[in-house]
Amino acid sequence: MEVAKVLHMNEGIGEASYAKNSLLQQKVILMTKSIRDEAIAALYRSLSPETICIADLGCSSGPNTFLVISGLIKTIYEECKSNGQKQSPEFHVFLNDLPGNDFNTIFRSLPAFYQDLRKQMGDGFDPNCFVTGVAGSFYTRLFPSQSLHFVHSSYSLHWISQVPDGIEDNKGNIYVSRTSPTIVDKAYYEQYKRDFVTFLKYRSKELVKGGRMILTMLGRNNEGLYSKGCYYIVEPLAMALKELVEMGLIEEEKVNSFNIPIYHPSPAEVKYIVEKEGSFTIDVLETSELHIDVSDETCNNTGRSGVQSDSHLCKDRKKATPQDCINSDNMANSLRPVAEPLLVSHFGTELNMDQVFNKCREIFVNCIAKEKTTFTNVIISMTKRN
């Protein structure tokens, strides 16, 4: 599987699109707002650039694409107002994703984005915001040296650059599950470590000195070997594929050779890799847990549990309160925009996608949704060393 060529979210604004099924990702973005606000305000106070260059890596398309950007611009605008400045800096925003991403939908939504910015700011505010699309893997160089001030990525860096080599024994699984052999778990971690080091090296070249970077990944607690969030999202697909094998609709060997290029790190793993690579100082490293009780269609966000290290102290923060609620249908539908392109690439036309995801929905509603769903997110805020 050539991940960079086949990995992308379902395009457009139809019922199976990522744009219509990304509420979970939106909630995570809202939960991490205070960390972004603190980081971008601190950057502006320390560097005061006339133009702030911001890159959002793994931007996808849909309502979440501009959610982070508008928030960062508003924070800088408020910072300027509090200092009595009549003019805010200009913003150059780079929206990055793989070449298969639906950039056309992003560009079509730009007029609405600018209009919404003016409405939010008021006072005759002219955003002076210039948006550029950048197609390419963030595991490669994307920008000129020292050209960025701020890098953000949410729910993208748990995707690794390739399915690891040497995982032939992962039969019956499509990711690192509780029944995967230890060698499979190790292979996935080693691939993640190589990719994350590569990512950090390239971003350190592209950021100015004192530039900031915030990354949010679906992860796991230090104590656990497996990600509960990954289980809730991916296990219904694994179970559905097994059922289709039993029905004789797809070949078992074809399923055994299908693995998803995804790894969910712990805070300790993230901290170890960042400190060993050495280009960044960790300002904040936290886990946040999003609890969703989909059995009765209610959802609750809990606060965060800090991860303390010798070099920094993680802070307690207020609970996030997104208005919309995630229910069973939301969870079942959220899988298709992510997994369908990978399935099409591996199985081709022999697999009926409606049949696959109808089974996923049945499995989720009848099995997975009977227990409370917990997503552990790892958030790290960093500053490039001088």
N, C-alpha and C positions, 0 to 999 in steps of 0.2 A: 504494500500500500504506500503510494507516494503521498504522504500526508499533506504537504504544501499544495498539491494539485487538487485534492478531493475534499479537504476539510473546509467546510463553510456552512453557515446556517441557511435554512430554507429561505429563499428570496421572496420579495413582493410583500403584499399585505393580505394575502388570502388566509383561509382558516388554518392551513398547515404551516404558515410562515412563522419565522422567528419573531417578527414584529407583533404578531397577535398572541404569541405564547412565551413571553419573556418577563412575566410578573415577578418570578423568583429573583431573577437578576436585578430587576428594578429595586426590589426590597433591600437587597444587599448593598446596592449603590447608595440608597438613602441612609442605611445604617452607618455607613462609613463617611458621611458628609462632614462631620466635625473634624475628623483627622485631616481631610483634604483642605478644609477651610484654614486650619491652623498652619498647615504646611505652605500653602500658597501665600498666605498673609506674611509669614516669616520670611519667605523668599523675597517678596516685594520689599519688605522693610530692609533687608540686608543688601539687595542688589539694585533696586530701583531702576530696572531697565525701561527704556522708552518703548520698546516692543517686547512683549512677553511671548515667547515661543513655547507652545504646549503641544505635546504629542499624546494622543489616546490610542493605545495599542490593543488591537483586538476589538475594534469599535463596533463591528457588525452593522446592522441597520435596524431602523424602527425607532420607537419612542425613547429608548435608552441612549441612543447615540449621542444626542445633544444634552442629555440630562446633566452629565458631569461638567461639560464645557460651560453651560449657562450658569451653573453654580459657582464655578471658579471665577468667571467674569464678574458675577454679582459680588463675590467676596472682595475682589480687588476694587471694584467701584465703591463699596462701602468703606474700605480702608482709605481710599482717596478722599471721600467725603469727610470722614472723621478727622483727617489731617488738614482740611480746608483747601485741598487741591481742586481747582476748577476743571482740570483735564485728567482723565484716566489714561493709562498707556494704551497703545494699540495691541491687538492680539493676533498672532498668527497661529492658527490651529491646524495640526496635522492629524487627520483621521486615518489610522492604519488598520489594515486587515489583509488576509491572504487574497490573491488575485481573483478567486472565485466569489468573493464577497459582493453583495448587491450595492455597489457604489452608486448606481443610477438612482435608486430610491433615496439614498442620502442626499444627493445633489438636488433632486426634485423637492426635497423638504427644506432646503436652505431658505427660501423666502419666508416661510412660516417661522423658522428659527429666528431670523432677524427681527421679524415683526413681534414675536413673543419677547425677545430681549428688550426691545424698546418699551413694550408694555410693562415689563417687570421693573425696569429701571426708572421710567418716568422722567420728569424734569427735562424733557427735550434731549435725553441721552442718545448720542449716536455711538453705537457699539464699536465702530472701527475694528471689526473682527473679520479676518480673512481666512477662509477655510480651504484646505488642500487635501485631496485624497492621496494616500500613499499605499500602493499595493505591494506586498512583499511579506516574507516571514520575519518576525521579530527575532528569530535566531540567526539573522544576517544583519549586516550594516544597512541602515535605512536612511540616515541623515548625515550631513557634513559634520566635520569635527567641531565640537563646542558650539553647536548651533541651537541647542534646546535649553530652556530654563526649567521646564517641568514635564515629567513623564508620568502618565497614569495608565493603569491597566486593571480591569476588574473581570474576574471569572474567565480569564484567558490563559494564564500561565500554568494552569494544571494540565493543559494540552501539551504533550511533548512532541518533538519533531518527527518521531517515527515509533512504530511498534518495536520494542526491543528485540534484539536477536536472542536466540537460545531459550525460547519459551514454548517449545513444542510440547512440553508436558502439561500445559495449561488446558488440557482437554476438558470440555464441559463447562468452561468459564470463558468469559469474553473480556475480563479485566482482572485486577488483583482482588480476589475474593477470599473468604475464609477458607475455602477448600483448595486454593492455589498452592502449589509446592513452594517451599522457601526460595528455591532458585529463581522462580518467577518474580516473587516480591523483590528479590535482590536485583534482578535484571531491570525491572521497572525503575527502581530507585537510582541505579547507576546511570540509566538513560536520562532521568530527570536531573540528576546532579550535573552531568555533562552539559545538558541544554541550559540549565540555569546559570552555570558559570559563563557559558558563551553569551547568554543574554546580558549578564552584568558587565562583561568586558566591553561589548559593543555600546551599551548605554553610557558607560563611563567615558567613552571616546566622544559621544555625541552631546553630552551635557556640558554646560559651562561649569567652571569651578563654583562650588556652592549651590549647584542646581539640585533640585529635589525630585524624588521618585516615590510614588505610592503604588503598591501592588496588593491586590486582593485575590486570594485563591480559595477555591473549595478545598478544604483540607481535613485534618483530623486532630484530635487531642494527642499530646505527647504520649499518654498512657496506652492509646489504642493502636493496634497494627493496621486496622482497616477503617476506612472512612464510611461512617453511617450515611452521610449525604450521598456518596457514590452508590451505596447499596440501594437507597430509595429511588435513585434516578435510573440506574443501569440494570439492576437485578430483574425488574419486570421484562426487559428486553431479552435477557439471557433465558428466562423461564419461557417466554413466548417462542423463542427459536427452538428450544428443546421440544416443546409441544408440537411444533411444525415438523420436526424430525420424526417424532413418534407417529405423526399422521402420514408420513411418507411424502410430504410436500417439498422438502429440501433434503439434501444429502448431509449426513452426519459429519463427514470429512470436511465439507465446506464450512460448517459451523465451527468445527474444532480448529480450523485455521483462521477464524475471524477473531481478532482482538482489538480493543479500542485503545488508541494512543493517549491514555490519560493517567495521571498520577496525582494523588492528593497528599501533599506533604504535611508534616507536623511542624509546629513552630520551632522545635529544636533543630530539625533538618534545615529549615530556611535560615535560621540564625547561623548554623555551622557553615553553610555554603557561602553566605554573604561575608562573614568574617574571614573565612579562608581566602576568598577571592580578593578582598582587601581594598576595593575601589570606593566603598561607601561606609559611612558611619550610620549605624542604626539609631534612629530617633524614637521610634515607636514600634513595638512588636506586640501584637495582640491577637487573641482569638475572640470571635464573636459567635454566639450561637443563636440561630434562628429556629425557634420551635413552632411547628405548624401542626395543629390538631385537625387533620383533614377528615377524621371520622365523623365529626359533627359540624364540619365546615366552619370552624373557627380557627383563628391563628393568633399567636402571640409572639412578640419579640422579647427576648430576655436581654438583660444587660450583658456586659462582657467580662470575661475572666482574663486578667492580665498575665503576661508571661514575663517574669523578671529576669534580667541578666546582670552581669557585673557592670556593664557600660551604660545601662539605661534603666529607667523604671517605667513600666507600662501603666497608664492611668485608667481609672474607672471613668466611664462615660454614661451619659443619660440614655435611657431606652429610646430606640427609634420607634416612631409611630406612623408607618405608612397606612393610608386609609383603606386600601383595597385588601381583600382577604384571599388567601390561596386555599382552594378546596380540592377535592379529589380530581375533578375534571381538569383543573389548572395543571396539577402535577402530571397527570397522564398525558395531557396534550403537549406539555413542555418538552417531552422526550423526542417527539417526531422531528421538529426543526433541526435538532442537533444530530440525531443518529441517522436520519434518512439518507443524506448524501454519502455517508460511510457505507451503509448497507447497499445502496445502488452500485457503488464502486466495486464492492466485493462480490455480491451475489448476482448483479446484473438484473435482467428482466425476469428471471425465473422466480423471483420473490415478489409476492403480491403485498405491496406496502400497506394498503388498507387493512388487509388481513392481519399483518404483523402488529400494527398499532391498535387495532381493535382488541386483539388478544392482550396486548400490554395494558390497555385500559381495564379489561376484565380482571386481570391479575392484580393490578394496583388497587382497584376498588374492593375486590374480594379478599385480598391477602395483606398487601402492604399498608393500606389505609386503616387497618384495624389497630395499629399502634401509632403512638405519637412520633412524628417525623422531626428529626433534629439535624440541621445543617451546621457544621462547624466550619467557620471561615478563618483563614489566616490572613492578617493584614499587617503589612510592614511599610513604614515610612522611613526613607533614607535621605541622606545628604551626601553629595559627591565630595570626597576628600580634596583638600587643596594640594 
